[in-house]
């Protein structure tokens, strides 16, 4: 994941550092050529997540994301809906080491 190995960190209201969980989401179905990455990026930013989204050679879309459990759950739920022209057949979620992302972006 681009060599980034620092934990994703945010700060609680009292100033304590909080390590945010990171997950990998792999989305299958008709998810390429239907603006899935763009809509995913917009949704992730709206939810307040940090991470990346990219196409895979097998036709799937891969998302790495860091945020609260509630934020991650909201994105996973959205992935089942996807972009207006997509047809999602599977969403696989797996944990990964915490990663620090500066923002949420599309990887070309």
C-alpha positions as CSV (number, residue, x, y, z in Angstrom):
1,X,0.0,0.0,0.0
2,X,2.5,2.6,-1.3
3,X,4.9,1.8,1.6
4,X,2.9,3.7,4.2
5,X,3.2,1.9,7.5
6,X,2.4,4.6,10.1
7,X,-0.9,4.1,11.9
8,X,-3.8,6.3,10.9
9,X,-4.3,8.8,13.7
10,X,-6.9,11.3,14.7
11,X,-7.4,13.2,17.9
12,X,-10.2,12.9,20.5
13,X,-11.8,16.0,21.9
14,X,-9.5,15.8,24.9
15,X,-6.4,15.8,22.7
16,X,-5.7,12.1,23.1
17,X,-4.3,10.4,20.0
18,X,-6.6,7.7,18.6
19,X,-5.4,5.1,16.2
20,X,-8.1,4.5,13.5
21,X,-8.7,1.0,12.1
22,X,-7.9,0.4,8.4
23,X,-9.6,-2.1,6.1
24,X,-9.4,-3.4,2.6
25,X,-12.7,-3.7,0.6
26,X,-12.8,-5.6,-2.7
27,X,-15.9,-5.0,-4.8
28,X,-16.9,-7.3,-7.6
29,X,-19.5,-7.1,-10.4
30,X,-20.0,-4.5,-13.0
31,X,-17.8,-1.9,-11.2
32,X,-15.4,-0.7,-13.9
33,X,-16.4,1.8,-16.6
34,X,-19.4,2.9,-14.6
35,X,-17.8,5.7,-12.5
36,X,-17.6,3.5,-9.4
37,X,-14.3,4.9,-8.3
38,X,-15.5,8.5,-8.6
39,X,-18.7,7.9,-6.7
40,X,-16.7,5.9,-4.1
41,X,-14.3,8.8,-3.6
42,X,-17.2,11.3,-3.3
43,X,-19.0,9.1,-0.7
44,X,-15.8,8.4,1.3
45,X,-15.0,12.1,1.5
46,X,-18.6,12.9,2.5
47,X,-18.4,10.2,5.3
48,X,-15.0,11.6,6.4
49,X,-12.8,8.6,5.5
50,X,-9.2,8.6,4.3
51,X,-7.8,6.1,1.8
52,X,-7.6,5.1,-1.8
53,X,-9.7,3.4,-4.5
54,X,-8.4,1.7,-7.6
55,X,-9.3,-0.7,-10.4
56,X,-7.9,-4.2,-10.4
57,X,-6.9,-6.1,-13.6
58,X,-9.5,-8.8,-12.8
59,X,-12.4,-6.2,-13.1
60,X,-12.8,-5.6,-9.4
61,X,-12.4,-2.4,-7.5
62,X,-10.0,-2.3,-4.4
63,X,-10.5,0.2,-1.6
64,X,-8.2,0.8,1.3
65,X,-9.7,3.0,3.9
66,X,-9.1,4.3,7.5
67,X,-11.7,5.7,9.8
68,X,-14.1,4.9,12.6
69,X,-16.0,1.6,12.6
70,X,-19.2,3.5,12.0
71,X,-17.6,5.4,9.0
72,X,-16.2,2.2,7.5
73,X,-19.6,0.4,8.0
74,X,-21.3,3.2,6.2
75,X,-19.0,2.9,3.2
76,X,-19.3,-0.9,3.1
77,X,-23.1,-0.5,3.0
78,X,-22.8,2.1,0.2
79,X,-20.5,-0.2,-1.8
80,X,-23.4,-2.7,-2.1
81,X,-25.4,0.1,-3.8
82,X,-22.5,1.6,-5.8
83,X,-22.7,4.1,-8.6
84,X,-25.9,4.4,-10.6
85,X,-24.7,2.3,-13.5
86,X,-22.9,-0.4,-11.4
87,X,-24.1,-3.9,-10.6
88,X,-22.4,-5.1,-7.4
89,X,-22.2,-8.9,-7.0
90,X,-19.9,-9.1,-3.9
91,X,-18.2,-6.9,-1.3
92,X,-15.3,-8.5,0.6
93,X,-14.0,-6.8,3.7
94,X,-10.7,-7.7,5.5
95,X,-8.7,-6.0,8.1
96,X,-5.2,-4.7,7.4
97,X,-2.6,-2.9,9.4
98,X,-3.5,0.7,10.2
99,X,-2.3,3.0,7.5
100,X,-2.0,6.8,7.5
101,X,-3.6,8.4,4.5
102,X,-3.4,12.1,3.9
103,X,-6.8,12.2,2.1
104,X,-9.1,10.0,0.0
105,X,-8.0,9.7,-3.6
106,X,-8.4,7.7,-6.8
107,X,-5.4,5.7,-7.9
108,X,-5.2,5.6,-11.7
